[in-house]
Amino acid sequence: MTTTNLPKFTKSLTIKRASAQNDPVYHDAVIEQKSIPELKKGEILVRIGAAAFNHRDVWIRKGQYPRIAFGSVFGADGAGTIVAAHEPNDPLLNQRVFLTPSRGWEKHPEAPESDFGILGGVSYPPLGTFTEYAVVERDQVILTPGHLTDVQMAAWPLGAVTAWRATVVNGLVSSGQNVLITGIGGGVALIALQICIAKGASVYVTSGSDNKIQKAIALGAKGGVNYKDKEWPAQLGALLGKGKELDVVIDSGGGEIMMQTSKILKHGGRVVCYGMTASPKITFTMREVLKNLRLIGSTMGSHQDLIDATDFLAEHHIIPVISHIFEGLESAEQGFETMKKGEQFGKIVVKIAPDIDTPIRADPEC
């Protein structure tokens, strides 16, 4: 695509204040035509092939997320092809890439260096992926590994950086360890499962769905228990076997996770919590203190973490799990409704460019 035939406009899925007084609040997602600004130094134009949903997209529509900016474009996850650059001989031209989903955390090992923000639906960063074309800083894209399509790649960024930091950076998961991943089925938990298995760990899962547990086992988990059963910690202990304990717990629920797992977690074991879907508090008692158990909070990760995770993905030919694929921005409302139901096993992706490759299958049972 030459500079003479570059598009001047792009269709984008934007957030609009609800036209009626909805109770509870649920803002509108509207397709708009937006002008594509002239590229500045250090900028590139990406033709977005596919974009993926995250729970935050629903939270934004519910008004339950900071920095909501009406008129901004939805989406943190997106992949496509660089079709233009400010510099005419930029070596990134025509390369397949995905967008880094956040700004403000480049490589500090512990926390963001500056104001941190996630793409999509907010005032900072002022960028989203549910669009045909996106102007991006050239140092904020990562090359797509050759074994993945844009649809598959779009299912990676936000979940991957969160999962990588939780499992590898904070969880220190390694070969031969026993790892529990709670709430299997969501994007982060499934990528965490794939990373831990590739690391050589024995992985166990929890879910409120026996079907999702069986799907996780098909992906390589050793076993799983249904957290709706109050006896699930004892059941997990039985799965581990006599004399065996957990080394690491990767948790998204919060609440009583420390008390529930402390009897089957080794002395000095780690619980890494990246979300609190069960409760906004975690109970920590003297029993956990006496076992030297460590509770670690883990949110997102750095640009460097995502580069490291993607190198690992390429080395092990990991393919992100996709639950649903919808065609075109016009189908995005179906994606929102699917996300709200919470029945998916894997990521929900919208294929934006009609001429890109689509994976052979998503999960047929979702």
Secondary structure per residue as TSV (DSSP state, phi and psi in degrees):
chain	resnum	aa	ss	phi	psi
A	1	M	-	360.0	120.1
A	2	T	-	-89.0	167.4
A	3	T	G	-64.3	-22.7
A	4	T	G	-76.8	-23.6
A	5	N	G	-116.6	22.8
A	6	L	-	-67.1	144.7
A	7	P	-	-67.5	149.0
A	8	K	S	-97.6	-20.1
A	9	F	E	-134.3	160.2
A	10	T	E	-140.2	140.8
A	11	K	E	-80.5	133.4
A	12	S	E	-138.3	146.8
A	13	L	E	-92.4	114.4
A	14	T	E	-118.2	160.1
A	15	I	E	-92.8	130.3
A	16	K	E	-124.4	141.3
A	17	R	-	-57.6	137.0
A	18	A	-	-53.3	131.3
A	19	S	S	-70.0	-25.8
A	20	A	S	-115.4	163.9
A	21	Q	-	-78.2	77.9
A	22	N	-	-69.7	140.4
A	23	D	S	-136.4	105.2
A	24	P	S	-75.6	167.8
A	25	V	-	-62.6	134.6
A	26	Y	-	-150.8	100.4
A	27	H	-	-71.7	162.7
A	28	D	E	-86.3	149.2
A	29	A	E	-113.2	116.1
A	30	V	E	-127.0	137.5
A	31	I	E	-83.0	126.1
A	32	E	E	-127.7	157.3
A	33	Q	E	-96.7	124.9
A	34	K	E	-120.0	148.2
A	35	S	E	-72.4	142.6
A	36	I	-	-92.4	117.3
A	37	P	-	-69.3	157.9
A	38	E	-	-65.4	138.3
A	39	L	-	-70.1	134.6
A	40	K	-	-98.4	171.2
A	41	K	T	-56.2	131.5
A	42	G	T	85.9	4.0
A	43	E	E	-107.9	154.0
A	44	I	E	-133.1	163.7
A	45	L	E	-113.9	122.6
A	46	V	E	-106.9	126.2
A	47	R	E	-83.0	113.0
A	48	I	E	-76.4	121.3
A	49	G	E	-84.7	-37.3
A	50	A	E	-156.8	152.1
A	51	A	E	-136.3	152.9
A	52	A	E	-124.5	151.1
A	53	F	-	-82.7	152.9
A	54	N	-	-133.3	160.6
A	55	H	H	-57.0	-30.9
A	56	R	H	-60.6	-27.3
A	57	D	H	-63.9	-38.3
A	58	V	H	-71.6	-41.8
A	59	W	H	-59.8	-37.6
A	60	I	H	-62.4	-44.3
A	61	R	H	-65.8	-26.7
A	62	K	T	-84.5	-1.7
A	63	G	T	74.8	20.7
A	64	Q	-	-110.9	40.9
A	65	Y	S	-146.8	143.1
A	66	P	T	-72.2	155.2
A	67	R	T	62.5	26.6
A	68	I	B	-58.0	132.3
A	69	A	-	-124.1	106.7
A	70	F	T	-64.5	134.9
A	71	G	T	96.0	-9.2
A	72	S	-	-83.6	163.4
A	73	V	B	-89.6	136.5
A	74	F	-	-70.0	160.4
A	75	G	-	103.6	128.3
A	76	A	S	-104.2	-24.3
A	77	D	E	-107.3	126.7
A	78	G	E	-162.1	150.2
A	79	A	E	-139.7	150.7
A	80	G	E	-176.4	-150.0
A	81	T	E	-128.5	137.9
A	82	I	E	-77.6	118.0
A	83	V	E	-108.9	-11.0
A	84	A	E	-158.6	157.6
A	85	A	E	-148.5	156.0
A	86	H	S	-61.3	-40.3
A	87	E	S	-89.7	122.2
A	88	P	T	-62.7	-24.0
A	89	N	T	-108.6	25.4
A	90	D	-	-57.6	126.5
A	91	P	T	-65.5	-12.3
A	92	L	T	-80.2	-13.0
A	93	L	T	-55.4	133.6
A	94	N	T	72.3	6.9
A	95	Q	-	-83.9	144.1
A	96	R	E	-84.7	130.5
A	97	V	E	-142.5	170.2
A	98	F	E	-127.9	156.1
A	99	L	E	-84.8	138.3
A	100	T	-	-68.5	133.2
A	101	P	S	-85.2	3.0
A	102	S	E	-148.0	170.5
A	103	R	E	-135.4	150.4
A	104	G	S	105.3	-5.2
A	105	W	-	-137.5	97.8
A	106	E	S	-90.1	-56.3
A	107	K	S	-153.9	2.7
A	108	H	-	-59.5	133.8
A	109	P	S	-70.4	-15.0
A	110	E	S	-113.8	-38.7
A	111	A	S	-163.9	168.5
A	112	P	-	-58.3	145.5
A	113	E	S	-81.2	-23.4
A	114	S	S	-148.5	-166.4
A	115	D	-	-54.9	122.8
A	116	F	-	-103.2	135.7
A	117	G	E	-151.1	152.3
A	118	I	E	-108.2	141.2
A	119	L	S	-61.4	147.4
A	120	G	S	102.1	114.0
A	121	G	S	78.4	7.1
A	122	V	B	-130.8	170.1
A	123	S	S	-76.4	-26.9
A	124	Y	S	-143.4	125.2
A	125	P	S	-73.3	149.3
A	126	P	-	-83.5	62.3
A	127	L	-	-155.5	143.3
A	128	G	-	-142.8	165.0
A	129	T	S	-103.1	-11.5
A	130	F	S	-83.7	70.9
A	131	T	B	-156.2	155.9
A	132	E	S	-71.2	-38.0
A	133	Y	E	-136.1	143.7
A	134	A	E	-135.7	132.7
A	135	V	E	-86.9	123.6
A	136	V	E	-133.8	149.2
A	137	E	E	-64.5	135.3
A	138	R	G	-65.3	-21.9
A	139	D	G	-90.8	10.0
A	140	Q	G	-117.5	30.0
A	141	V	E	-129.3	156.0
A	142	I	E	-128.7	138.6
A	143	L	E	-62.8	138.3
A	144	T	-	-78.9	125.4
A	145	P	-	-57.4	145.8
A	146	G	T	-64.5	-18.6
A	147	H	T	-85.8	-0.7
A	148	L	-	-116.3	145.8
A	149	T	-	-83.9	170.3
A	150	D	H	-61.1	-38.5
A	151	V	H	-61.5	-45.3
A	152	Q	H	-67.5	-39.6
A	153	M	H	-66.3	-36.0
A	154	A	H	-62.5	-21.9
A	155	A	T	-82.8	5.1
A	156	W	S	-103.0	-52.4
A	157	P	H	-54.6	-64.2
A	158	L	H	-64.1	-45.2
A	159	G	H	-65.3	-37.0
A	160	A	H	-68.1	-46.1
A	161	V	H	-65.9	-34.5
A	162	T	H	-69.0	-46.0
A	163	A	H	-66.9	-41.4
A	164	W	H	-62.6	-46.4
A	165	R	I	-65.4	-38.8
A	166	A	I	-67.0	-44.6
A	167	T	I	-85.2	-46.1
A	168	V	I	-94.4	-49.2
A	169	V	I	-74.3	-49.0
A	170	N	I	-94.5	-37.6
A	171	G	S	-80.6	-20.5
A	172	L	-	53.5	38.0
A	173	V	-	-64.6	135.7
A	174	S	-	-143.3	173.2
A	175	S	T	-59.1	137.3
A	176	G	T	88.9	-7.3
A	177	Q	-	-82.7	158.7
A	178	N	E	-101.7	123.8
A	179	V	E	-125.7	135.9
A	180	L	E	-107.2	129.9
A	181	I	E	-117.1	118.9
A	182	T	-	-88.4	155.2
A	183	G	S	62.7	47.0
A	184	I	T	-66.0	143.4
A	185	G	T	131.4	-34.5
A	186	G	S	-77.8	165.7
A	187	G	H	-60.9	-46.1
A	188	V	H	-64.7	-47.7
A	189	A	H	-60.8	-39.5
A	190	L	H	-70.2	-39.6
A	191	I	H	-66.7	-38.3
A	192	A	H	-59.0	-41.9
A	193	L	H	-59.2	-47.4
A	194	Q	H	-65.0	-39.9
A	195	I	H	-64.6	-47.1
A	196	C	H	-64.2	-40.2
A	197	I	H	-64.4	-42.8
A	198	A	H	-64.9	-27.7
A	199	K	H	-74.9	-14.1
A	200	G	T	95.8	15.0
A	201	A	-	-85.4	157.3
A	202	S	E	-92.7	120.3
A	203	V	E	-112.1	134.5
A	204	Y	E	-120.8	154.6
A	205	V	E	-134.4	160.2
A	206	T	E	-122.5	154.8
A	207	S	E	-162.8	160.2
A	208	G	S	-87.8	3.0
A	209	S	-	-125.7	120.4
A	210	D	H	-62.9	-32.0
A	211	N	H	-63.7	-42.4
A	212	K	H	-66.4	-34.7
A	213	I	H	-62.4	-43.8
A	214	Q	H	-64.7	-37.0
A	215	K	H	-66.3	-37.0
A	216	A	H	-65.8	-39.0
A	217	I	H	-63.2	-38.3
A	218	A	H	-64.0	-26.1
A	219	L	H	-84.2	-9.2
A	220	G	T	126.5	-2.4
A	221	A	-	-65.5	147.6
A	222	K	S	-75.2	-27.9
A	223	G	E	173.6	177.1
A	224	G	E	-160.9	164.3
A	225	V	E	-134.2	153.3
A	226	N	E	-89.9	118.0
A	227	Y	T	-71.4	-7.6
A	228	K	T	-72.9	-17.4
A	229	D	S	-87.3	121.0
A	230	K	T	-61.3	-20.2
A	231	E	T	-91.5	15.8
A	232	W	H	-61.2	-34.6
A	233	P	H	-62.2	-40.5
A	234	A	H	-67.3	-38.3
A	235	Q	H	-63.6	-38.3
A	236	L	H	-67.1	-39.6
A	237	G	H	-59.2	-39.1
A	238	A	H	-66.2	-37.7
A	239	L	H	-64.4	-38.5
A	240	L	H	-63.6	-38.5
A	241	G	-	101.1	159.7
A	242	K	T	-59.8	130.2
A	243	G	T	80.9	0.9
A	244	K	-	-107.2	145.9
A	245	E	-	-134.1	166.7
A	246	L	E	-79.5	143.4
A	247	D	E	-93.3	-38.8
A	248	V	E	-142.8	143.1
A	249	V	E	-118.4	127.1
A	250	I	E	-106.7	110.3
A	251	D	E	-120.6	143.5
A	252	S	S	-121.0	4.4
A	253	G	-	-103.3	-37.2
A	254	G	E	75.4	-144.9
A	255	G	E	64.8	-121.2
A	256	E	T	-98.0	23.5
A	257	I	H	-60.0	-35.1
A	258	M	H	-66.7	-47.9
A	259	M	H	-67.5	-34.5
A	260	Q	H	-69.2	-33.0
A	261	T	H	-106.2	-8.9
A	262	S	G	-61.2	-31.4
A	263	K	G	-72.6	-22.3
A	264	I	G	-113.7	8.8
A	265	L	E	-102.3	132.8
A	266	K	E	-64.8	159.5
A	267	H	E	-59.1	129.8
A	268	G	E	81.3	8.2
A	269	G	E	-68.3	164.2
A	270	R	E	-119.0	138.0
A	271	V	E	-117.0	116.3
A	272	V	E	-105.1	119.6
A	273	C	E	-110.8	120.5
A	274	Y	-	-112.0	4.5
A	275	G	-	-167.7	165.0
A	276	M	-	-136.7	68.5
A	277	T	S	-76.6	-22.3
A	278	A	S	-87.8	-40.3
A	279	S	E	-162.7	144.9
A	280	P	E	-79.4	7.2
A	281	K	E	-131.0	152.4
A	282	I	E	-120.8	127.7
A	283	T	-	-81.0	129.9
A	284	F	-	-132.5	114.0
A	285	T	-	-110.0	177.9
A	286	M	H	-63.3	-27.2
A	287	R	H	-60.6	-41.9
A	288	E	H	-69.5	-34.7
A	289	V	H	-62.9	-44.9
A	290	L	H	-68.8	-20.5
A	291	K	T	-93.1	4.1
A	292	N	T	57.7	33.8
A	293	L	-	-74.9	146.6
A	294	R	E	-117.5	128.0
A	295	L	E	-106.8	122.5
A	296	I	E	-124.0	124.0
A	297	G	E	-80.5	141.5
A	298	S	-	-144.9	115.5
A	299	T	-	-124.8	123.6
A	300	M	-	51.7	-138.5
A	301	G	-	172.6	177.1
A	302	S	-	-88.2	168.3
A	303	H	H	-56.2	-42.9
A	304	Q	H	-64.7	-37.9
A	305	D	H	-57.8	-42.1
A	306	L	H	-69.2	-37.0
A	307	I	H	-61.9	-45.3
A	308	D	H	-62.8	-42.6
A	309	A	H	-62.9	-40.0
A	310	T	H	-71.2	-35.6
A	311	D	H	-61.1	-40.4
A	312	F	H	-65.8	-43.0
A	313	L	H	-58.6	-44.4
A	314	A	H	-66.6	-40.9
A	315	E	H	-63.2	-39.1
A	316	H	H	-101.1	5.0
A	317	H	T	50.4	45.0
A	318	I	-	-71.8	138.6
A	319	I	-	-117.1	115.3
A	320	P	-	-56.6	144.1
A	321	V	-	-81.0	128.0
A	322	I	E	-115.5	131.2
A	323	S	E	-90.7	-50.6
A	324	H	E	-135.8	143.5
A	325	I	E	-123.3	122.5
A	326	F	E	-110.7	146.5
A	327	E	E	-96.9	117.8
A	328	G	S	83.7	152.8
A	329	L	G	-59.4	-28.3
A	330	E	G	-63.4	-19.8
A	331	S	G	-94.3	5.2
A	332	A	H	-60.5	-32.5
A	333	E	H	-61.6	-33.0
A	334	Q	H	-64.0	-36.2
A	335	G	H	-65.1	-42.9
A	336	F	H	-60.0	-45.2
A	337	E	H	-65.1	-38.6
A	338	T	H	-64.8	-42.1
A	339	M	H	-63.3	-40.4
A	340	K	H	-63.1	-35.1
A	341	K	H	-68.5	-30.5
A	342	G	T	72.2	20.7
A	343	E	-	-96.4	-0.6
A	344	Q	-	-71.7	154.1
A	345	F	S	-123.8	91.3
A	346	G	S	113.4	-172.1
A	347	K	E	-84.3	153.3
A	348	I	E	-105.3	119.3
A	349	V	E	-121.5	141.9
A	350	V	E	-109.0	122.2
A	351	K	E	-82.3	114.8
A	352	I	-	-94.3	-48.2
A	353	A	S	-83.4	123.2
A	354	P	T	-70.4	-17.4
A	355	D	T	-102.3	12.6
A	356	I	S	-91.1	162.8
A	357	D	-	-70.5	143.7
A	358	T	-	-113.8	138.5
A	359	P	-	-55.9	153.5
A	360	I	S	-57.3	-36.5
A	361	R	-	-154.7	149.0
A	362	A	-	-99.6	-169.5
A	363	D	-	-72.1	115.1
A	364	P	T	-74.5	-12.8
A	365	E	T	-98.1	-0.7
A	366	C	-	-94.8	360.0
